[in-house]
């Protein structure tokens, strides 16, 4: 059973919902968190359940935090956006379906007309220039992202899209909500952060919705992560990567 806590009541007009929960290389989470931070989106709702992983995270102050999934809102260029962000995904298949139903019910309540889910495609090696693929529940919506640089040639490349990222796209068709999944190539190692893949995904979203995104911070994170991968000491440099690394490792596309 999923419970919701409303932090702020909102009346929105045809918002776009962008989902980015943890998955392969945390690509989707990095993108969603980046958008929330950059546009200073406001937290409006929280979701909790006994079907979340039975663990806590230790924060930078040495204190424990329960895993959370939250919904944020921001009006950008006169259009409403909802961002679904979190530390984890639901624990099992049934819970994923129930949670997706809860999100779709929330989306319908706000009059949501479009949903975009974000994730990664795990490769055996680090891609030099990650490609972003797209699939959708409607052909015309797929074309929207194809025109913005995403490849629609996903058959035979992308397997099952497991988790909320896939279910939202599949189950929203019944609710007559146009939905698409943006999946960026990344390295499939559980400790890898798909920062460059997240940047390429941000580029597609920027074109699709005319979002003026500043890439300065993610460029900084990419450089720091590259240094860390080479074994260089970055302890003196400020980075948000430790926050990202606390995420539960999940070995599936989504």
N, C-alpha and C positions, 0 to 999 in steps of 0.2 A: 504494500500500500504506500502511495506517495502523498506526502503532505506538502502544502505550500504555505509560505509566509509572505504576505504582501507588505512591502516597505513603503510603497507610494502608489496611490491610485492614479491611473493615467487613462486619458481618452485619446486614442490614436486614430490616424486616418491612413488606412491601407499600408501598414508597415511592412518592411522587408525583414524577415528573420534570418539571421546568420548564425549558424551553429558551429562551435569549435571546441569539442571535448577531446581529451587525450586519446592518442592512437599511435600509429607508427611514426616514430621520431617526433611526436607531439606537434606535427605540422599544423593541424587544425587549431589546436590550443594556442600556439604561438600567434597565429594570425588573429584569432578572436580577441585574445588578451591585448595584442598590439593596437587593435582598433579601439577597444574600450579605453585603453590608456591615452592614446593620442587624441581621441575626440572627447575625452573626459565624460564618458557615458555614466549615467546614474543607475545605481542598483535599484530595481523596483520589485524583485521577487526572489525568493529562495526556495529550493526544493530539498526535501529530506526523506529518508526511507531507511528501514532496516535492511534493505537490499543493496545498500552501498557497502563497499569493502569494510571489513571489521578491523580497521586500523586508524591511526591518527598520524598527523604530520608534526614534525618539530619545526617551529618557525625560527627566524633569525634571533629572536629574544630568548630562545631556549625553552619556549612554552609550547604545549601541544595544541593542535587545532583539529577538529573533526573535518573529514572531507566534505566538500560542499559543491553544489551546482547552483548557479545563480543566473538571473536574467537581468540584462541592462538595457536602458533606453537612451537614445540620443536623436534629436532632430538635426539632420545635416542637409544643407541646401534646401530647406523647406520640406524635406521628406523624413518620415519617421523610420527609425531602424531599431530592431531588437537584436541583442547579442546574447546567445546562450553560451556561457562559459562555465568551467568547473575543473576540479582537481582529479575527478575520476569519472568512469562510466558505471552504469548499473552492473551488478554482480553476475547476472545470469540471463538466459534467453527470455524467460517469462517476464522478468523485471524490465528488460529492455523494451519489450512490447508495451508494458503498462506505463513506463515512463514516456515513451513516444506518444501514446494516447493522451497522456497528461499534457505534454507540450503542444500537441495538435489542438487540444481543447482550449488551451491558453491562447494559441495563435488565432483560433477562430473567434474567441472572445474579443480580441483586439482588432479583428477585421483584417488579419494578415492575408496578403494575396500572393506573396512569393517567399520561398524558403531556399536558402543556399547552405548546404552542409560542406564541411571542409575536412580533408584528410590527406594521407600519404600512401604512396605505393612503394613498398619495400624492395630495394634492389640489392644485388650481391656486392656492389661497389658504390662508392660515392659518385653521383652523377656530376659531371663538370658543369653542365647547364641544365638544370632540372626542367623537364617538360610538365605542363599542367594539362591533365585530361579532364573531360567533362562527360557526365551522363545525366539524364533528366527523366522526368515522367511525362514530358510532352516535347514533341519535335521542335515546335516553335520556340520553346524556352531554351532548348539546347542550342539553337542557332544564336541566341543572344550572347552566349559565352564563347561560341566558336568564332564569332566576329571580333571578339576581344582577345583572341590569341590562344584559347584553350583548344586542344585537339579532341575531336569527337570519335576518333578511331580507337575506341576502348575495347571492342570485342576481341577477346583472345589475349589482351594485355592485363586487364583488370579482372580479377576473380570475384568471388562474393564480397560485397561490401558489408562487413559484419558490424553490428552495433548501431547506435543511435543515428550515425551519419548515413547509413544505408536505409534504415527503417523509416526515417523521416521522409525521405524521397519516395519510397515505395508506398507508405501508408497515406501520404498526403493527397495522392491522386483521387482516392475515394472522397476526400473532402473538397475536391476541386480547387486545390491550391497548387500553383505551378512550383515545382521544386527541382533543384539540380544539385549534384555533388561535384565539387572541384577537388581533384585528387592529383597531388604533385609527386613526381618521382623523388625519392630520397633513399638514403642508405638504411637498410633494414636492421642494423645492429640496435639492441635495446637501449644502449647508453648514448646513442647518437641523437643530436638535436638538429632537426631539419630547418635550420634558419634560412639558408639560401632558397630552399623549396618554399618556405613561408613567404619570402620576399617575392618570388615569382607568382605565387597565389595572390598576394596583395596587388600586384600589377594588373592581374585579370579583373579583380574586383573593382579596382580603381577605374578601369576603362568601362566596365559594365554599368557602374553606378555614378560615374563622374565624381569620385571621391578624391579630394586633394590630400594625398598621403605623403607625409614627410618620412623618407627612408633613412634619415640620419642615425636614429637609435638602432635600427636593425642592422645597418651597415657596421656600426660599432660592435654589436653583439657577434656578428659574423667574424670580424677580425679577431675578437677575443677568443672565440671558440676555436678558430684555426690555430691560434697560438697555443691554446690548451692541448689541442690534438697533437701538436708538435712537442709537447712536454715542457713548454715554456712556463715560467712562474707568472701568474696573473693575479696573485693575491692582493697586490697593491692597487689594482685597477677595479673600479666600480663596475659591477655587472649584475644583470637580473637573471643570469643563467642558473644560479643556485636555486632560485625560486622555481624555475622550470624543471630542474632536475629532481625535485622532490616528487614529481608526478609518478603515479603507479605505472610500471612498465606493462604495456599491453601489446601483445604480438598479433595484431590483425590490422587489416585496412580499415580506416575509419577516423 
